[in-house]
Amino acid sequence: MEVARVENAVRTYKIGETETRALRGINLTIKSGEFTALVGPSGSGKTTLLQLLGCLDQPTEGKVYINGKDVTVMNRNQRADLRKNNLGFVFQFFALIPTLSAYENIELPLLLRGTAPAERKERVNSLLKAVDLVDHANHRPDQMSGGQQQRVAIARALATNPSLILADEPTANLDTANGQQVMEIMSDLNKKTGVTFVFATHDPRVFKYAKRTITLRDGLIVEQDNDKEKKEKKEKK
């Protein structure tokens, strides 16, 4: 089943008289259950593409569909509702609310959605267990390591059972051990729950976890590896 589709997407930014094309005609389909990496050097268009998929930005030309809905014809409030009900986000700098505990940060999207208290409690406790942070439920961000904060961010992204989670450089501010743990947790959640992940990275440590890699350069997709698992098995033989 298709979760997201981008058709002939162009994104142009204009500052004064200077015009920059961050994306120059992107065509891409993301299917349910994928664990996909957008890779490429800085300035290749990875983050811009994530912003389009996350309905945080609109293409200058082209179309973006999320769960079959054309988001390019929606107004700002409609896109916000779509994000709230269909998408989860994991950011490079965690973006946790510093005055809230791990439990409360994870609970927040459910509060905004109006989820009943008993259901909120069950969901948050389940997610704390999934990211191995039950013992840190009452800790604020400044009482946790970077890796623990990112695991809270992953749990928060999963809180509303989104169909697609978008992660922008999720390991960039983590050391090797914490970066590996975060990727293993995301990969495990993908396998267990079937939630679709698309993450942008230029970190070679992260590439190996992707089932599919999409390479961007100068605003274009220049390579796609759609069958990584079969390729790896073939190389081992």
C-alpha positions as CSV (number, residue, x, y, z in Angstrom):
1,M,0.0,0.0,0.0
2,E,1.2,3.5,-0.8
3,V,1.9,5.9,2.1
4,A,3.4,8.8,0.2
5,R,4.0,9.8,-3.4
6,V,5.9,12.8,-4.9
7,E,5.3,13.7,-8.5
8,N,7.6,16.0,-10.5
9,A,8.3,18.1,-7.3
10,V,10.4,21.2,-7.7
11,R,11.2,23.5,-4.8
12,T,12.7,26.9,-5.5
13,Y,13.8,29.4,-2.9
14,K,14.2,33.0,-3.8
15,I,16.2,35.5,-1.7
16,G,16.3,38.9,-3.2
17,E,17.3,38.4,-6.8
18,T,18.9,35.0,-6.1
19,E,17.0,31.9,-7.0
20,T,18.0,28.4,-5.7
21,R,16.4,25.2,-6.8
22,A,16.6,22.8,-3.8
23,L,14.7,20.1,-5.7
24,R,14.6,19.8,-9.5
25,G,11.9,17.3,-10.4
26,I,11.6,14.5,-7.8
27,N,9.5,11.4,-8.4
28,L,9.2,9.1,-5.5
29,T,6.8,6.5,-4.0
30,I,7.0,5.3,-0.4
31,K,5.1,2.1,0.4
32,S,3.8,0.9,3.8
33,G,6.3,-0.7,6.0
34,E,9.4,0.7,4.3
35,F,12.6,1.6,6.2
36,T,14.1,4.1,3.8
37,A,17.2,6.3,3.9
38,L,17.6,9.5,2.0
39,V,21.3,9.9,1.5
40,G,23.6,12.4,-0.1
41,P,25.9,15.3,0.8
42,S,24.8,18.5,2.5
43,G,22.8,20.6,0.1
44,S,21.6,17.6,-1.9
45,G,17.9,18.2,-1.1
46,K,17.3,15.6,1.6
47,T,15.8,17.9,4.2
48,T,13.8,19.8,1.7
49,L,12.3,16.5,0.5
50,L,11.5,15.4,4.1
51,Q,9.8,18.8,4.6
52,L,7.5,18.1,1.6
53,L,6.7,14.6,2.8
54,G,6.0,16.1,6.3
55,C,3.7,18.8,4.9
56,L,5.9,21.4,6.5
57,D,6.6,23.0,3.1
58,Q,4.9,23.0,-0.3
59,P,6.5,22.3,-3.7
60,T,6.9,25.2,-6.1
61,E,5.8,22.8,-8.8
62,G,4.5,19.3,-8.7
63,K,2.3,17.2,-6.3
64,V,2.7,15.5,-3.0
65,Y,0.3,12.8,-1.8
66,I,0.0,11.4,1.7
67,N,-2.2,8.3,2.1
68,G,-3.7,9.2,-1.3
69,K,-4.6,12.8,-0.4
70,D,-3.2,15.6,-2.5
71,V,-1.6,17.9,0.2
72,T,-0.7,20.6,-2.4
73,V,-4.4,21.6,-2.6
74,M,-4.9,21.8,1.2
75,N,-4.8,25.0,3.2
76,R,-2.5,25.4,6.3
77,N,-5.1,24.1,8.8
78,Q,-5.9,21.0,6.7
79,R,-2.2,20.2,6.4
80,A,-1.8,20.6,10.2
81,D,-4.7,18.1,10.7
82,L,-3.1,15.7,8.3
83,R,0.2,15.9,10.1
84,K,-1.4,15.4,13.5
85,N,-3.3,12.3,12.4
86,N,-0.9,10.7,9.9
87,L,2.7,11.7,10.6
88,G,5.4,11.5,13.2
89,F,8.7,13.4,13.4
90,V,12.1,12.8,14.9
91,F,14.5,15.8,14.7
92,Q,18.2,16.1,14.9
93,F,18.1,18.2,18.0
94,F,15.4,16.0,19.7
95,A,12.9,19.0,20.1
96,L,11.6,17.8,23.5
97,I,9.9,20.3,25.8
98,P,12.5,20.9,28.5
99,T,10.0,21.4,31.4
100,L,8.2,18.1,30.7
101,S,9.2,14.6,31.8
102,A,9.8,11.8,29.3
103,Y,6.3,10.5,30.1
104,E,4.8,13.9,29.5
105,N,6.7,14.5,26.3
106,I,5.4,11.2,24.9
107,E,1.9,11.9,26.1
108,L,1.6,15.4,24.6
109,P,0.5,14.4,21.1
110,L,-2.2,12.2,22.7
111,L,-3.4,15.2,24.8
112,L,-3.6,17.4,21.7
113,R,-5.6,14.7,20.0
114,G,-8.1,14.4,22.9
115,T,-7.3,10.8,23.7
116,A,-9.0,9.4,26.9
117,P,-6.8,9.3,30.0
118,A,-6.8,5.5,30.4
119,E,-5.8,5.0,26.8
120,R,-3.1,7.7,27.1
121,K,-1.6,5.9,30.1
122,E,-1.6,2.5,28.4
123,R,-0.1,3.9,25.2
124,V,2.7,5.9,26.9
125,N,3.7,3.1,29.2
126,S,3.8,0.7,26.2
127,L,6.1,3.1,24.3
128,L,8.4,3.7,27.2
129,K,8.8,-0.1,27.4
130,A,9.4,-0.2,23.6
131,V,12.3,2.3,23.8
132,D,13.6,0.8,27.1
133,L,13.0,4.0,29.2
134,V,10.5,2.8,31.8
135,D,13.0,3.7,34.5
136,H,13.3,7.3,33.1
137,A,9.6,8.1,32.8
138,N,9.8,10.9,35.3
139,H,13.1,12.4,34.0
140,R,13.3,15.7,32.2
141,P,15.4,16.1,29.1
142,D,18.3,17.7,31.0
143,Q,18.4,14.6,33.2
144,M,18.9,12.2,30.2
145,S,21.7,11.5,27.8
146,G,21.4,12.5,24.1
147,G,20.6,8.9,23.2
148,Q,17.9,8.7,25.8
149,Q,16.4,12.0,24.6
150,Q,16.3,10.7,21.0
151,R,14.6,7.5,22.2
152,V,11.9,9.7,23.9
153,A,11.5,11.6,20.6
154,I,11.0,8.3,18.8
155,A,8.4,7.2,21.3
156,R,6.6,10.6,21.0
157,A,6.6,10.2,17.2
158,L,4.9,6.8,17.5
159,A,2.3,8.0,20.1
160,T,-0.6,8.6,17.7
161,N,0.1,5.4,15.6
162,P,1.1,7.4,12.5
163,S,1.4,5.8,9.1
164,L,4.7,7.5,8.4
165,I,7.6,8.7,10.6
166,L,10.1,11.2,9.2
167,A,13.5,11.5,10.8
168,D,16.0,14.2,9.9
169,E,19.6,13.2,10.7
170,P,18.5,11.2,13.8
171,T,22.0,10.2,14.8
172,A,23.9,13.4,13.9
173,N,24.3,14.6,17.5
174,L,25.0,11.2,19.0
175,D,28.1,9.2,19.6
176,T,28.7,5.9,17.8
177,A,27.2,3.7,20.5
178,N,24.0,5.8,21.1
179,G,23.6,6.3,17.3
180,Q,23.7,2.6,16.8
181,Q,21.2,2.0,19.6
182,V,18.8,4.6,18.2
183,M,18.9,3.0,14.7
184,E,18.4,-0.5,16.1
185,I,15.4,0.7,18.1
186,M,13.9,2.4,15.0
187,S,14.6,-0.7,12.9
188,D,13.1,-3.0,15.5
189,L,9.9,-0.9,15.8
190,N,9.6,-0.9,12.0
191,K,9.7,-4.7,12.0
192,K,7.4,-5.2,14.9
193,T,4.8,-2.5,14.2
194,G,5.0,-2.1,10.4
195,V,5.2,1.7,10.7
196,T,7.0,3.3,7.8
197,F,10.2,5.2,8.4
198,V,11.9,7.6,6.1
199,F,15.1,9.2,7.4
200,A,17.6,11.6,6.0
201,T,21.3,11.0,6.7
202,H,24.8,11.5,5.5
203,D,26.2,9.2,8.3
204,P,27.7,6.0,6.8
205,R,27.0,4.3,10.1
206,V,23.3,4.6,9.4
207,F,23.2,3.4,5.8
208,K,23.5,-0.3,6.7
209,Y,20.2,-0.2,8.6
210,A,18.1,0.9,5.6
211,K,16.1,-1.6,3.6
212,R,16.1,0.9,0.8
213,T,18.4,3.8,0.0
214,I,17.6,6.8,-2.2
215,T,20.6,8.9,-3.1
216,L,20.1,12.6,-3.9
217,R,22.6,15.0,-5.5
218,D,21.9,18.7,-6.5
219,G,18.2,18.3,-6.0
220,L,17.8,15.1,-8.0
221,I,17.5,11.4,-7.2
222,V,20.5,9.9,-8.8
223,E,20.3,6.4,-7.5
224,Q,17.8,4.0,-5.8
225,D,18.5,0.7,-4.2
226,N,15.1,-0.9,-3.8
227,D,16.1,-4.4,-2.9
228,K,19.0,-4.1,-0.4
229,E,18.2,-7.3,1.5
230,K,18.2,-9.5,-1.6
231,K,21.4,-7.8,-2.7
232,E,23.1,-8.5,0.6
233,K,22.1,-12.1,0.6
234,K,23.3,-12.5,-2.9
235,E,26.7,-11.0,-2.0
236,K,27.1,-13.4,1.0
237,K,26.6,-16.5,-1.3
